[in-house]
Amino acid sequence: MRRFGQTLGLRPEEFARYRQHHAEIWPEIARAIEDAGIRNYSIFHRGGQLFAYYEYDGPEEEYETRMATLAAAPRMREWWDLMEPLQIPDDARPEGTWWSDMEEVFHQD
């Protein structure tokens, strides 16, 4: 299993809308996340910053393919079209990414 931490800015005036969308996540999106092998997915907010944590519970060699399948899932682009205007990506993020990955420096079960 791989653990991921990611950050992304959120427009302060959009927090209520962002929270509401996630309180009513579409079944197709929830199912696509699960089918991709993502488990224990959480998004936290503090001071205009989002922090996402998830675990990938699938074969390592399938990770990139599963993430591409997730991106192509029914209604995913529609979901992202709702979310992206509310968010502020880091200018220093790698090309082709939206969230900024963090390096895991400690873990204890």
FENRA-V643308 format. One line per field, one symbol per residue. phi: phi as a letter, one per 30 degrees, with the letter a starting at -180 (. if undefined). psi: psi as a letter, one per 20 degrees, with the letter a starting at -180 (. if undefined). A space follows every 50 residues. Layout:
BEGIN
phi=???
psi=???
END
This chain:
BEGIN
phi=.ccbbbbadbdedceddeddeddbededdeddddddjdbhdbbcbahicc bcbacccadedceddddddddcdeiddddddddeddcbdddcddeiccdc dcddcaabd
psi=ppqppqqqqpphijggggggghhlpqhhggghgghijprlpqpqqpljpq pqprpomrpgiiggghhhgghjqpighgghhhggiiqnqphjqqpjrgqp qqppiqpp.
END
